[in-house]
Amino acid sequence: MNYLTTFFKGIAMGAADVVPGVSGGTIAFITGIYDTLLESIRRINPSLIKRLKNEGIKSSLAHINAGFLAALFSGIFISIATLAKLITWLLEFHPIPVWAFFFGLILVSVYHIVRQVERKNGVAFLLMCGGIAFAYGITVLNPLHLEPTYLNILLSGAIAICAMILPGISGSFILLLIGMYGPVLAAVKGFQIDILALFLFGCVVGILSFSHLLSWLLSRFRDATLMFLTGLMIGTLPKIWPWKETLTWRTNSSGEQVPLLERNLSPFEFEAITAQPAQLGIAIVMMLVAITLVLSLEKIAQR
């Protein structure tokens, strides 16, 4: 396995995870490492201690695909640490091209995953509708305002990482919903070791638990699970639509005014209501760039 390629896939996953509404799990799916990731994590369980005693460190590391995990998570953590400021800046000053890119990314990812489903029947369609309803329901929930206590930081890590490995459900958006996005992003920017350590510990607990369930579902009910995951991705598309009108605002933990409730607009309505350029041409180009990128990755993976 090419660990350098895996590292760059981790970079892409980390960049996606920083953006509320976009999932690193989606990137894992379209880059062809989703099953490997889940299976590698699933193998980290109490039976590993027995293997370690009987077969040694080298065999145990090979069993959990440690090289792959190290390369991938190194890319994710480096990406989050280095790109957090850049993506925050881009979302603030160039939101339409950024959201357009990710909208195109999710759109083509839906096509990519549906192609892998062998049995497209009525049950599969119902599961997809269930996924759409669930994801859309999450996107219209009003954010909570939890205090960034140590316990809440720990729990938010466990919850966010579960969402992070689900295509379509964004870990960043879950953090936003529970009021933890600001404190966690501030901890990343300010390199607050205590907050980051607690959050990462929560992530480890969450991912080790949830990966077993997801891996089991994909091995036993692959088509049904893929259709539900496809629904999750479709359900989040309204959240990342580039043209929005902010209806109400809230003050975040840093004392900044950020959108609370938003309404999707057409590009022409956006210009008329906000008196800002819709940047339609740039948005279409960014969507096409995302679509081309995913289709190119698919071709490379097939080779």
N, C-alpha and C positions, 0 to 999 in steps of 0.2 A: 504493500500500500504506500502511495506517495504522501508522506506526512506533510510536505510543504503545501501540496494542494489542499489537504485537509485543514491546514492552518489558515489558508486564505478563505476557505469555506466558513471557518469559525469567525474570521474577520467580518464576512458578509452577514453572518447570523447575529453577531454583536451589534453591528450597525442597525440592523432591522429591529432588534430588541430595544434600542434606545427610543425608537419612534412609537408614541402611543397609537395603537390601532394596527400595527404591523407585527407579525410574529416571527421569531427566529425559527420556529418549527416549520414555517412555510419555506424558508430558505433551505432548511435541511431536506425537505421533501423534493424541491426542484433541483437540488444539487446531487440527489441520489444517495444520501447518507442517513436517511431517517431510520430505516430498519436497523442498520448497523449501530446507530447511536442508541436506540432503545434496547437492543439486545445486549450491548456492552454494559450499559448501566444496570440492566436487569440482573446481570451476573454478579454484581457487587451485593452480596447477601451473606448471612451467617455461614453458609456452607463454604464460603471462600476461606474461612479460618481453618477448616479441616483440610482443605486442599493445600493451604500454605504449610501446614505441619507435615503432610504426607508427601507432597511433591516439590516443595520449595518455592522460593520467591519467583524464579524465572518462569516456571510453569504457571503460577498464579497470575502473574502480570500478562502472560500471553492469553490466558483464559478470559480475562476481562478486556482484552484488546487495549491495554494501557497506553501503548504508543499512539493509537488513534485518538483516545480520549484526551491525552495530554496535549497533542497537537491542536485538536479542535477547541478545547476549553482555553488554551493559551491564546488562540486567535480571538475567541469571544471576549475574554477579560481585557486583552490589550485593546481591542476595538472599542469596548465600552469606555475604558479609561481615556483613550485618546480621541475618540470621535464624539464623546458626549457634548463637549463645548461646541464643536463644529456643527453638529446636527441641531443643537439648540439654537445656534445663531441662524442657520439656514431656515429653520421652521419659523423664526421670528421675522426675518427680513425677506425671505424668498419662499413663502409657504406654498404658493400654487404650483410651481415646478416640482417641489419635493413631494407634495401629496399626489400630484399627477403621476410621478414616477412610481410611487408605491401602489397607486390605484391600478396602473397597468400591470404591475408585478403580481398583484392578487388576482386580477382578471385572467391572465394567462396561466397562473398556477392552478386555477379552477379547471381550465381545459386540460392541463397536464395531468392532474390527478384523476379526473373523470375517465380519461383514456386508459387508465390502469384498471378500471373496474370491469370485470368480465361479465357479470350478470346485472344488467340494468333493467330491473323489473319494478312492479308497483311498490313492493316493500322498500326497495332501495330509494325510490322517489320520495316515499313518506319519511324515511330517515333523513334524507337531504332537507326536506321541508322542516323537520324537527330541529336540525342543526341551524338552519336559517333563523327560525323563530328564537332559538336559544341565544344565538350570537347577537341578533338584533335587539333582543330584550336587554342584554347586558349593556349595549351601546346607548340605550335611552335611559338607563338608570341615573338618578341624581348622585353625584359623588358624595361620599361620606367625608367627615373631617376628623379622622382619628388622630390622636396625639402621638407624636413619634417616640413613644416609650420603648424601652428595650424589648418588652414582650411583643408589642405591636410590630416592631422591626423584624423580629424573629418570625412571627406568623406571616407577615407580608412576604418575606422571602420564600416561605414554603408554598404560599398560594400563587405567587407570581411565577415561580419556576414551573409549576404544573401547567399554567396557562402558556408559558413560554415554549413548551415542547409540543403544544397543540397547534397545528396549522390553523391560522385564522383567528385564534384568540391571543391577543397581545398581552404579554406580561407587563409591559409598560402601562397599557391601558387599565389593567386590573389594579396596578399601583395607583393610577390616577383616580380610579373609582373609590378606593379605600383611603384616599388622602395621603398616600405615602410616596407618590412620585417625586414631589419636590424635595423632601428630606433625603431620599435615597440618591437622587441626582446631585444634590448639594454635597453629600458625603463622598460621592465619586469625584466631584470637582475639587473638593477640599481635602481629599485623601484622609478622611476620618476613620482611623483604623478600627476603633471599637464598634462603630455603626456598621462598617463594611463586614467585619468579622461575624457579627451577629446575623446580618442579612445573608451572608454566604452559608453560614451554618443552617439557617432556615431553608435555603435553597437545596442544600445537600439532603436534608431530611425529606423535603417534599419530592425531589426528583427520584430518590431511591424508592419511595413508596409508590408514586404514581406510575413510574415506568413499568413496573410489574403488571399493573392492570392494563395499560395501553398495549404492551407487548403481547399479552395474552389475547386481547381483543383482536389484534391484527393477525395473530396466528390462527385463531379459531373462526373469526367472522370478518375476514379481510375486506370483502366487497362492501358489507354493511357499514363497517367502521370507516372506510374510505368515503362512502357517500355521506355519512354524518359529518366527517371532517370537511368535506367539500361544502356542505351546508354552512358550517361555521365560517368558512372563508367568504362565502357569498353574503352572509348576514352582516359581516363587518364592512362591506363595501360602502354603505352610506356614511359610515364613520369617517372614512378617509377620502370622501368626495372633496375635490379641491376648492370648490366655490361655496362659501358659507356666509351666513349673516349671524353675528353674535347677538343673541336676544338678552341674555343676562350675564353678569360678570361675578367673579368671586375673588377674594383676596387669598393668595396661597400662603404657605408657611414663611416665605421670604418677604411678605408684605407687598407682593406684586399683584396687579390686576390681571387675571387670566379668564378666558371664556368659561362659562358654566353651562348655559343652554345655547345651542346653535341650530340654525335651520339651513338645509341645503337649498341652493339656488342654481338656476341655469347660468351659464357664463354671461348671458345678456342681462338677466335680472341682477346679477352681481354688479355689473358696471352701472346699471341704472340706480340701484339702491345705495351702493357704497361709494360711488363716484371714483372708483379705483379701476385701473385697467385689468381686464380679465385674463390677459396673457394667454389667450386661447391657443395661438400658434405654438408657443413654447410648451404649453401643457400637452398638446397633442404629440409634439416631438418627444417629450419625456416619457409619455405613455408608450410610444413606439420603441423607444430605446429599451425600456423595461421588457417589453414583449420580445424584442429581438434578442436581448440578453438571455432570457429563459429558454427560448427555442434553440439558441446556440449552445447553451449548456446541455440541453437535452441531446443534441446531435453529438456533442463531445462524449457524453456518457454512453451513448449507443456504440460509439467506436471502441 
